[in-house]
Amino acid sequence: MLSQIRARVFVSRRIPPKALQMLQAGCDVNCWDSDEPPSRKGYLDSVRGIDALFCLLTDKIDAELLDAAGPGLKVVSTMSVGHDHIDLQECKARKITVGYTPGILTSATAELTVALLLATSRRLKEGMRAVVNGEWGTWKPTWLCGSGLDGSTVGIVGLGRIGIAVAQCLKPFGVAQFLYSGRSEKPEAESIKAKFVPFDDLLQTSDFVIACCALTQDTAGLFNKDAFSKMKKSAIFVNSSRGGVVNQEDLLHALTSGEIAGAGLDVTSPEPLPTDNPLLKLDNCVVLPHIGSATYSTREAMAVLAAENLLAGVRGEPMPCQLD
């Protein structure tokens, strides 16, 4: 049993010291000593013969990698709430236990989502550039005016933990109405007085449309030409979930044609977004480098939970947060 020996563990990136020390106390750890990921070949070579893997959201954990690791691999622990990078069916077939880190990043991601919404709707990108470029002249009544939240309707697509937290953060701004759509009504929506509506109704009614949904077969490309055409011309679209829920070509057209007013993105497809991508040249599009969970305390807590999941797995115990 793994619990009777020191498990061999590969950690695919530098992680907060507290989590690494937890792993090193009970396991033989090979940590990739870089903030950048190993090459695919480097990854495949590094996992050979391991018992457990500590991975990140950007690591592709598929049959090829599991084959490279060999039959000794029994635990995969990802430092993320998202798990679309892991082939769960392959893991299940090989009796590999998988852990993830839900809940911890909720507040940080909600804060970042609100910051992105405000930066986009209040045209902060243009304002900051105007200051730097010397375009800031005399006070003008209509210069750099944007959309405010007071009296607005906010639509949230995917009312999970993060969606609820975003709404709670926005309530003090005077939002008049919260709408949400998804597979089913959520009892917790009562805490923010949110109304469950069909997706099309949400698009047509909302001043701000926020994507907080997981990336699944149903949500892949959900925000496409048809969806953007149903939004108000004054609408602001914000995505802090996964880049794959958006058809970016359709978003580009919606932004350049005036179909919607603006977009704020913390996630894209691919990541990183190439520097020549036309979205980056638009005044009405704010793009951030997937930093929703990027607070010191959140990242440390995510790493610690991922370590706890891994250690429980190698002991043959139930993980604190285990995927079925």
C-alpha positions as CSV (number, residue, x, y, z in Angstrom):
1,M,0.0,0.0,0.0
2,L,1.1,3.6,-0.7
3,S,0.5,4.4,3.0
4,Q,3.4,2.0,3.9
5,I,6.0,3.7,1.8
6,R,7.0,7.2,0.8
7,A,5.0,7.9,-2.3
8,R,6.7,9.3,-5.3
9,V,5.1,12.6,-6.3
10,F,5.6,14.9,-9.2
11,V,4.6,18.5,-8.7
12,S,4.3,20.2,-12.1
13,R,5.2,23.8,-11.1
14,R,6.6,25.9,-8.3
15,I,3.9,26.1,-5.6
16,P,3.6,28.0,-2.3
17,P,6.2,26.8,0.2
18,K,3.7,25.7,2.8
19,A,2.1,23.2,0.5
20,L,5.4,21.9,-0.8
21,Q,6.7,21.4,2.7
22,M,3.5,19.3,3.5
23,L,4.2,17.1,0.6
24,Q,7.9,16.7,1.3
25,A,7.2,15.7,4.9
26,G,5.6,12.5,3.8
27,C,6.6,11.9,0.2
28,D,9.5,11.8,-2.2
29,V,8.8,14.9,-4.2
30,N,10.1,15.9,-7.6
31,C,9.0,19.5,-8.1
32,W,9.4,21.2,-11.5
33,D,11.4,24.2,-10.4
34,S,9.9,26.9,-12.6
35,D,6.8,29.0,-12.9
36,E,6.6,27.9,-16.5
37,P,5.3,24.4,-17.4
38,P,7.5,21.6,-18.6
39,S,7.5,20.7,-22.2
40,R,5.2,17.9,-23.1
41,K,8.2,15.5,-23.4
42,G,9.5,16.9,-20.1
43,Y,6.2,16.2,-18.5
44,L,5.9,12.7,-19.8
45,D,9.5,11.9,-18.7
46,S,8.9,13.4,-15.2
47,V,5.8,11.3,-14.4
48,R,7.3,7.9,-15.2
49,G,7.0,5.7,-12.1
50,I,5.2,8.2,-9.9
51,D,2.4,7.3,-7.4
52,A,0.8,10.7,-7.3
53,L,0.6,13.9,-9.4
54,F,0.1,17.5,-8.3
55,C,-1.0,19.4,-11.4
56,L,-2.4,22.7,-12.5
57,L,-5.4,23.8,-14.7
58,T,-3.1,24.2,-17.7
59,D,-1.8,20.6,-17.6
60,K,-3.3,18.1,-20.0
61,I,-3.9,15.0,-18.0
62,D,-4.9,12.5,-20.7
63,A,-4.4,8.8,-21.6
64,E,-0.9,9.5,-23.0
65,L,0.3,11.0,-19.8
66,L,-1.4,8.4,-17.6
67,D,0.3,5.7,-19.8
68,A,3.6,7.4,-19.3
69,A,3.2,7.5,-15.5
70,G,2.4,3.8,-15.5
71,P,0.2,1.6,-13.3
72,G,1.6,2.9,-10.1
73,L,-0.2,6.3,-10.5
74,K,-3.2,6.2,-8.1
75,V,-3.7,9.9,-7.2
76,V,-4.1,13.1,-9.3
77,S,-4.6,16.3,-7.4
78,T,-5.2,19.5,-9.3
79,M,-4.7,23.0,-7.8
80,S,-7.9,24.3,-9.4
81,V,-11.7,24.1,-9.2
82,G,-12.0,23.5,-12.9
83,H,-11.2,19.9,-14.1
84,D,-11.9,19.9,-17.8
85,H,-8.1,19.4,-18.3
86,I,-8.3,16.0,-16.7
87,D,-9.7,12.9,-18.6
88,L,-11.9,11.8,-15.7
89,Q,-13.1,8.7,-17.6
90,E,-9.6,7.5,-18.1
91,C,-8.8,8.1,-14.4
92,K,-11.9,6.2,-13.4
93,A,-11.1,3.3,-15.6
94,R,-7.6,3.1,-14.1
95,K,-8.9,3.5,-10.5
96,I,-7.1,6.8,-10.1
97,T,-8.5,9.1,-7.4
98,V,-8.9,12.8,-8.4
99,G,-9.0,15.8,-6.1
100,Y,-9.7,19.5,-6.8
101,T,-10.0,22.7,-4.9
102,P,-13.6,24.2,-4.9
103,G,-14.8,27.0,-2.7
104,I,-11.5,28.5,-1.8
105,L,-11.2,30.8,-4.8
106,T,-14.8,32.0,-4.7
107,S,-14.2,35.4,-3.0
108,A,-11.1,36.3,-5.0
109,T,-12.7,35.4,-8.3
110,A,-15.8,37.3,-7.5
111,E,-13.8,40.4,-6.6
112,L,-11.9,40.2,-9.8
113,T,-15.1,39.7,-11.8
114,V,-16.5,42.9,-10.3
115,A,-13.2,44.8,-10.9
116,L,-13.3,43.6,-14.6
117,L,-16.9,44.7,-15.0
118,L,-16.2,48.1,-13.6
119,A,-13.0,48.6,-15.6
120,T,-14.9,47.8,-18.8
121,S,-18.1,49.6,-18.1
122,R,-16.4,52.8,-16.8
123,R,-13.8,52.7,-19.7
124,L,-10.8,52.6,-17.4
125,K,-8.5,51.3,-20.2
126,E,-9.2,54.3,-22.3
127,G,-8.9,56.7,-19.4
128,M,-5.5,55.4,-18.3
129,R,-4.2,55.6,-21.8
130,A,-5.5,59.2,-22.1
131,V,-3.5,60.2,-19.0
132,V,-0.3,58.6,-20.2
133,N,-0.6,59.9,-23.8
134,G,-1.4,63.5,-22.8
135,E,-5.0,63.3,-24.1
136,W,-6.4,64.6,-20.8
137,G,-7.5,68.1,-21.4
138,T,-10.2,70.3,-19.9
139,W,-13.2,68.7,-18.2
140,K,-15.8,67.7,-20.8
141,P,-19.4,66.8,-19.9
142,T,-19.6,63.6,-22.0
143,W,-16.0,62.6,-22.3
144,L,-15.3,58.9,-21.3
145,C,-18.8,58.4,-20.0
146,G,-19.7,54.8,-19.4
147,S,-22.4,52.6,-17.9
148,G,-23.2,52.6,-14.2
149,L,-24.6,49.8,-12.1
150,D,-27.2,51.9,-10.2
151,G,-30.7,50.8,-11.3
152,S,-29.3,48.2,-13.7
153,T,-30.2,44.6,-14.5
154,V,-27.4,42.1,-14.1
155,G,-27.7,38.6,-15.7
156,I,-25.5,35.8,-14.4
157,V,-25.1,32.7,-16.4
158,G,-24.2,29.8,-14.1
159,L,-25.3,30.7,-10.5
160,G,-22.9,28.6,-8.5
161,R,-20.7,29.7,-5.6
162,I,-18.9,32.3,-7.7
163,G,-22.1,33.6,-9.3
164,I,-23.7,34.1,-5.9
165,A,-20.6,35.8,-4.6
166,V,-20.5,38.2,-7.6
167,A,-24.1,39.2,-7.0
168,Q,-23.4,39.8,-3.3
169,C,-20.5,42.0,-4.2
170,L,-22.6,44.0,-6.7
171,K,-25.7,44.5,-4.4
172,P,-24.3,47.6,-2.7
173,F,-23.9,49.3,-6.1
174,G,-27.6,49.7,-6.4
175,V,-28.4,46.9,-8.9
176,A,-32.2,46.9,-9.4
177,Q,-32.5,43.3,-10.5
178,F,-30.5,40.1,-10.7
179,L,-31.4,37.4,-13.3
180,Y,-29.9,34.0,-13.8
181,S,-30.1,31.1,-16.1
182,G,-28.8,27.6,-16.1
183,R,-30.0,24.0,-16.0
184,S,-32.3,24.5,-13.0
185,E,-33.5,26.9,-10.4
186,K,-31.2,27.4,-7.4
187,P,-32.7,27.7,-3.9
188,E,-29.7,29.8,-2.9
189,A,-30.8,32.4,-5.4
190,E,-33.3,33.7,-2.8
191,S,-30.4,35.1,-0.8
192,I,-29.8,37.7,-3.6
193,K,-33.4,37.9,-4.8
194,A,-32.4,36.6,-8.2
195,K,-35.0,35.6,-10.8
196,F,-34.6,32.4,-12.8
197,V,-35.3,33.1,-16.5
198,P,-34.6,31.4,-19.9
199,F,-31.2,32.2,-21.4
200,D,-32.6,34.2,-24.2
201,D,-34.6,36.4,-21.8
202,L,-31.5,37.0,-19.7
203,L,-29.6,38.2,-22.8
204,Q,-32.4,40.5,-24.0
205,T,-33.0,42.1,-20.6
206,S,-29.7,42.4,-18.9
207,D,-27.4,45.5,-18.9
208,F,-24.6,43.4,-17.7
209,V,-24.2,39.7,-18.7
210,I,-21.7,37.7,-16.6
211,A,-20.5,34.2,-17.5
212,C,-19.8,32.2,-14.4
213,C,-20.6,28.8,-15.9
214,A,-18.4,25.7,-16.1
215,L,-17.0,24.6,-19.4
216,T,-19.1,21.6,-20.5
217,Q,-20.4,20.2,-23.8
218,D,-23.5,22.3,-23.2
219,T,-21.7,25.6,-22.5
220,A,-18.9,25.3,-25.1
221,G,-19.3,28.3,-27.5
222,L,-22.5,29.3,-25.7
223,F,-21.8,33.0,-26.2
224,N,-21.8,33.1,-29.9
225,K,-23.2,35.2,-32.8
226,D,-26.7,34.3,-31.9
227,A,-26.3,35.2,-28.2
228,F,-24.6,38.5,-28.8
229,S,-27.2,39.5,-31.3
230,K,-29.9,39.2,-28.6
231,M,-28.1,41.5,-26.1
232,K,-28.7,45.2,-25.8
233,K,-26.4,47.4,-27.8
234,S,-25.5,49.0,-24.5
235,A,-24.7,45.7,-22.8
236,I,-21.4,44.8,-21.2
237,F,-20.3,41.2,-21.3
238,V,-17.9,39.8,-18.7
239,N,-16.3,36.3,-18.6
240,S,-14.4,35.0,-15.7
241,S,-15.2,31.3,-16.1
242,R,-13.5,29.6,-19.1
243,G,-12.5,30.9,-22.4
244,G,-14.2,28.1,-24.2
245,V,-17.7,29.3,-23.4
246,V,-17.2,32.1,-25.9
247,N,-16.8,32.1,-29.6
248,Q,-14.1,34.8,-29.8
249,E,-14.6,35.5,-33.5
250,D,-18.3,36.2,-32.8
251,L,-17.4,38.4,-29.8
252,L,-14.9,40.4,-32.0
253,H,-17.6,41.0,-34.5
254,A,-20.1,42.0,-31.8
255,L,-17.6,44.5,-30.3
256,T,-16.5,46.1,-33.6
257,S,-19.9,46.3,-35.1
258,G,-21.5,48.0,-32.1
259,E,-23.7,45.0,-31.4
260,I,-22.7,45.2,-27.7
261,A,-20.9,48.0,-25.9
262,G,-18.0,46.2,-24.3
263,A,-16.5,43.1,-22.9
264,G,-14.2,42.2,-20.0
265,L,-12.3,38.9,-20.2
266,D,-10.2,37.2,-17.5
267,V,-10.2,34.0,-19.6
268,T,-9.6,33.4,-23.3
269,S,-9.0,30.7,-25.8
270,P,-6.1,30.0,-26.2
271,E,-4.2,31.1,-23.1
272,P,-2.1,33.1,-23.3
273,L,-3.8,35.1,-26.0
274,P,-1.4,35.9,-28.8
275,T,-0.3,39.5,-28.7
276,D,-1.5,40.2,-32.2
277,N,-5.1,39.1,-31.4
278,P,-7.4,41.8,-32.5
279,L,-9.4,41.8,-29.3
280,L,-6.3,43.4,-27.6
281,K,-6.5,46.4,-29.9
282,L,-10.0,47.3,-29.0
283,D,-10.8,50.2,-26.7
284,N,-14.0,48.5,-25.6
285,C,-12.4,45.2,-24.6
286,V,-10.4,44.6,-21.4
287,V,-8.4,41.4,-21.3
288,L,-6.7,40.1,-18.1
289,P,-4.3,37.1,-17.9
290,H,-6.5,34.7,-16.0
291,I,-5.9,36.1,-12.5
292,G,-9.3,35.5,-10.9
293,S,-7.8,33.6,-7.9
294,A,-4.6,35.6,-7.8
295,T,-4.4,36.8,-4.1
296,Y,-1.6,35.5,-1.9
297,S,-3.9,33.9,0.6
298,T,-6.1,32.3,-2.0
299,R,-3.3,30.7,-4.0
300,E,-1.7,29.4,-0.8
301,A,-5.0,27.9,0.4
302,M,-5.6,26.3,-3.0
303,A,-2.1,24.7,-2.9
304,V,-2.6,23.5,0.7
305,L,-5.9,21.9,-0.1
306,A,-4.5,20.2,-3.2
307,A,-1.6,18.9,-1.0
308,E,-4.2,17.6,1.6
309,N,-6.1,15.9,-1.2
310,L,-3.0,14.2,-2.5
311,L,-1.7,13.1,0.9
312,A,-5.1,11.6,1.8
313,G,-5.2,9.8,-1.6
314,V,-1.8,8.2,-1.1
315,R,-2.9,7.0,2.4
316,G,-6.0,5.5,0.9
317,E,-8.3,7.8,2.7
318,P,-11.1,9.9,1.3
319,M,-9.9,13.3,0.0
320,P,-11.3,16.5,1.6
321,C,-12.5,17.4,-2.0
322,Q,-12.7,14.5,-4.3
323,L,-14.2,14.2,-7.8
324,D,-16.5,11.3,-8.5
